[in-house]
Amino acid sequence: MKLLKDILTEDNNETYCAARVCAIAALFGFLGIAFVHVLHGNPIDFSQLGIGFGTVLGGSGVMIGAKAATQKDGSDVSPSN
């Protein structure tokens, strides 16, 4: 559970990062849709699956990178007093 919290939170390990939470939700949503597609007996096209998976991961990386680039250094760290 600590690993998941470390992945989803900001540098202070308290505030959840919206970009990371959305990326995990998109990843699980994509894999869930693919799983349901196979359960219904539909054929699977691995090239299209790979393109879709790459798109989700690439978009998530861009979103997380853009958020990190616009965040000020130490802006989410509370004062020590």
C-alpha positions as CSV (number, residue, x, y, z in Angstrom):
1,M,0.0,0.0,0.0
2,K,2.9,2.4,0.7
3,L,4.3,1.8,-2.8
4,L,1.0,2.8,-4.3
5,K,0.8,5.9,-2.1
6,D,4.4,6.8,-3.1
7,I,3.5,6.5,-6.8
8,L,0.3,8.6,-6.6
9,T,1.4,11.4,-4.3
10,E,3.5,14.5,-4.7
11,D,6.9,15.1,-3.2
12,N,5.5,15.5,0.3
13,N,3.8,12.1,0.2
14,E,0.5,13.6,1.5
15,T,-1.0,15.4,-1.5
16,Y,-2.3,13.2,-4.3
17,C,-1.1,14.2,-7.8
18,A,-4.1,14.6,-10.1
19,A,-2.1,13.8,-13.2
20,R,-0.8,10.5,-11.7
21,V,-4.2,9.5,-10.5
22,C,-5.7,10.2,-13.9
23,A,-2.9,8.2,-15.6
24,I,-3.6,5.2,-13.4
25,A,-7.3,5.4,-14.0
26,A,-6.8,5.7,-17.8
27,L,-4.4,2.7,-17.8
28,F,-6.8,0.5,-15.8
29,G,-9.8,1.7,-17.9
30,F,-7.9,0.8,-21.2
31,L,-7.0,-2.6,-19.9
32,G,-10.5,-3.2,-18.6
33,I,-12.1,-2.4,-21.9
34,A,-9.6,-4.7,-23.7
35,F,-10.4,-7.5,-21.2
36,V,-14.2,-7.1,-21.6
37,H,-13.7,-7.1,-25.4
38,V,-12.0,-10.5,-25.2
39,L,-14.6,-11.9,-22.7
40,H,-17.3,-11.2,-25.2
41,G,-15.5,-13.4,-27.7
42,N,-14.3,-10.7,-30.1
43,P,-11.0,-11.2,-31.8
44,I,-8.1,-9.1,-30.6
45,D,-5.8,-7.2,-32.8
46,F,-2.5,-6.9,-31.1
47,S,-1.2,-4.1,-33.3
48,Q,-4.2,-1.9,-32.4
49,L,-3.9,-2.9,-28.7
50,G,-0.2,-1.9,-28.8
51,I,-1.0,1.5,-30.4
52,G,-3.7,2.2,-27.9
53,F,-1.5,1.2,-25.0
54,G,1.3,3.3,-26.2
55,T,-1.0,6.3,-26.7
56,V,-2.3,6.0,-23.1
57,L,1.2,5.7,-21.7
58,G,2.6,8.5,-23.9
59,G,-0.3,10.8,-23.1
60,S,0.1,10.1,-19.4
61,G,3.8,10.8,-19.5
62,V,3.2,14.1,-21.3
63,M,0.5,15.1,-18.7
64,I,2.7,14.2,-15.7
65,G,5.7,16.0,-17.3
66,A,3.7,19.1,-18.0
67,K,2.5,19.2,-14.5
68,A,6.0,18.8,-13.1
69,A,7.3,21.5,-15.4
70,T,4.7,24.1,-14.3
71,Q,5.1,23.3,-10.6
72,K,7.4,25.6,-8.6
73,D,10.3,24.0,-6.6
74,G,9.2,23.2,-3.1
75,S,5.7,24.7,-3.6
76,D,4.0,21.6,-2.1
77,V,6.3,21.5,1.0
78,S,4.7,22.9,4.1
79,P,6.8,25.4,6.3
80,S,8.8,23.7,9.1
81,N,7.7,26.1,11.8
